[in-house]
Amino acid sequence: MHEVPVDTCSCGIYAVGADRIRQLWRDSERAPGFSLVIGTVSLWGGVLACEHGWRAGFAYPREIFVPSLAPEPDETAARLADYGVPVEVLDVCTIGMALEAVAERAV
């Protein structure tokens, strides 16, 4: 057992920026009904900067955003309320628009 994260292991909780989310979304093979939610997170404990983002020992969502283009966005948002953080449905037509809206709020 060791502290999380360390350079020599892939352990930890991963967080990425908007550019990486765009790439992952384009490159993924999404099953029908797949829903993407976007959020901002608080990372603590050990935090390492990585090639595409960060790796941390601990994380918790600060805000969660559900793009309106997702299947059943209101129902998805209601289920995410259990985290006890703000959850908002974004009225957007594309994932790019959703990422831009989240980036504006994160500043």
C-alpha positions in Angstrom: 0.0 0.0 0.0 1.2 3.5 -0.8 0.0 7.1 -0.8 -2.2 8.1 -3.7 -1.2 9.2 -6.2 2.4 8.4 -7.1 4.3 8.7 -10.3 5.1 5.0 -10.5 1.4 3.9 -10.4 -1.8 4.8 -12.2 -3.7 5.0 -9.0 -5.9 8.0 -8.0 -8.9 9.9 -9.3 -8.5 11.5 -12.7 -9.7 15.0 -13.6 -9.4 16.5 -17.1 -9.9 19.8 -18.8 -12.4 20.8 -21.5 -10.1 20.0 -24.4 -9.6 16.5 -23.2 -13.3 16.0 -22.6 -13.9 17.1 -26.2 -11.4 14.5 -27.5 -12.8 11.7 -25.3 -16.3 12.5 -26.4 -15.3 12.5 -30.1 -13.3 9.3 -29.8 -15.8 7.3 -27.7 -18.2 4.7 -28.8 -21.3 5.7 -26.9 -24.0 3.2 -26.3 -27.6 4.3 -27.2 -28.9 6.4 -24.3 -25.4 7.2 -23.1 -25.5 10.5 -21.1 -22.6 12.8 -20.5 -22.5 15.0 -17.4 -19.8 17.7 -16.9 -18.7 19.1 -13.7 -16.1 20.9 -11.7 -14.4 19.0 -8.9 -12.4 19.7 -5.8 -9.2 17.7 -5.6 -7.2 17.2 -2.5 -4.6 15.0 -0.8 -1.8 14.4 -3.1 -2.4 16.0 -6.5 -0.2 15.3 -9.6 -0.3 17.3 -12.8 -0.4 14.8 -15.7 -0.3 15.0 -19.5 -4.1 15.5 -19.9 -5.1 16.8 -16.5 -4.6 15.8 -12.8 -4.6 12.8 -10.6 -5.6 13.1 -6.9 -5.9 11.1 -3.8 -9.4 12.5 -3.1 -12.1 14.3 -5.2 -15.6 15.5 -4.8 -17.9 17.3 -7.3 -18.4 21.0 -6.7 -21.1 21.4 -9.4 -22.6 19.1 -12.0 -24.0 20.1 -15.3 -26.3 18.0 -17.5 -26.4 19.0 -21.2 -30.0 19.3 -22.4 -29.1 17.1 -25.4 -28.6 14.2 -23.1 -31.4 11.6 -22.9 -33.8 12.6 -20.1 -31.7 15.5 -18.8 -34.2 16.5 -16.0 -34.4 12.9 -14.7 -30.6 12.6 -14.8 -30.2 15.9 -12.9 -32.7 14.8 -10.2 -30.7 11.5 -9.7 -27.5 13.5 -9.3 -29.0 15.7 -6.5 -28.0 12.9 -4.1 -24.4 14.4 -4.2 -25.7 17.4 -2.3 -24.0 19.9 -4.8 -25.6 22.2 -7.3 -26.9 20.4 -10.4 -28.0 22.3 -13.5 -29.4 21.3 -16.8 -27.7 23.4 -19.5 -29.8 24.4 -22.5 -27.3 23.6 -25.2 -27.3 22.0 -28.7 -23.7 20.6 -28.6 -21.1 19.2 -26.2 -18.9 22.2 -27.2 -21.5 24.6 -26.1 -21.9 22.8 -22.8 -18.1 22.9 -22.2 -18.0 26.6 -23.0 -20.9 27.2 -20.5 -19.2 25.3 -17.8 -15.8 27.0 -18.4 -17.5 30.4 -18.1 -18.9 29.5 -14.7 -15.6 28.0 -13.5 -13.7 31.3 -13.8 
